[in-house]
Amino acid sequence: MHAGIIFLLVIVGSILFHIFTPWYWTDIASNWGGMDDTITLTFWVGGGVFVAVCLFMIYCVFKFSYKEGRKVEYKPEDKKLEKILTWATTLGVAALLAPGLVIWNQYVNVPKNALEIDVMAWQWGWQYRLPGKDQKLGTTSPMFISDDNPFGINIDDPYGRDDVMIQSDIINLQNNRPVKILLRSVDVLHNWYVPQFRAKMDAVPGIVTFYWFEPNKVGEYEVLCAEYCGVGHYAMRGGVEVQNDSDYQSWLGQQETFSDLIAKQNDIQIEHNKIAKKNDLNIKKDIYIEN
């Protein structure tokens, strides 16, 4: 088969595959429709260049195919062609970058009414912390991190006592309420990602990274770790449930605060001490009877 025909079939096949492919994005469920627009623009620009290059190759294959007696034209440079290629490349790169810069500017400027949610990543799971009635998260420090206090909340900070602790890999969000995700990691790089929200960011050990989105479709979604984090990376999953206002407030009212967890841990410690003391007395009693 002639090489030009093969190139033409590649163009047609690529376009048809893009149009009829069954693999495409999930339905969007947040405010970041601009993310999809930038990717679509990339498809158009990249696809247009691909088609143009292939058509030019087809033209060259037919135009300059071997013919007996034809002589090669020597043309060391073509300033007109160089100008066309330079401007075309500049416009193409600008078309790819400019919309992305606009979206990024929106991405890092968090709305003032956004709810801050602390997300702790570890191998291999998630935990969450929400502000309490004061709508402000308490301060934290790595020196306070323990099994009973995974976020390292400062016990002496009054803003932290009413923080809502979600010791689960499932978090509920309020529909049409901006959310600022604060990302932490206690071990390696992780990435909290919900495909339907079109937004993600690496969780880097030692610092707090952030991004924001606004869920706008009630439903249940899966959380994925989008950064390879070890042998259990494939199983580092979680869930998000976007609820209407009344359902969200009902769920929020059922959650424990940091003060509740401290009180519960103290009660458990007291009970353990009682059991240990009782066991100690029984041991001494047994020794006394034996003697």
Buried (B, 14 or more C-beta within 10 A) or exposed (E): EEEBEEBBEBBEEBEEEEEEEEEEEEEBBBBBEBBEEBEEBBEEBEBEEBBEEBEEBBEEBEEEEEEEEEEEEEEEEEEEEEEEEEEEEEEBEEBBEEBBEEBEEEBEEBBEEBBBBBBBBBBBBBBBBBBBEEEBBBEBEEEBBEEEBBBBBBEEBEBBBBBBBBEBBEBBBBBBBBBBBBBBBBEBBBBBBBBBBBBBBBBBEEEEBBBBBBBBBBEEBEBBBBBEBBEEBEEBEBBBBBBEEEBBEEBBEEBEBBBBBBEEEEEEEEEEEEEEEEEEEEEEEEEEEEE
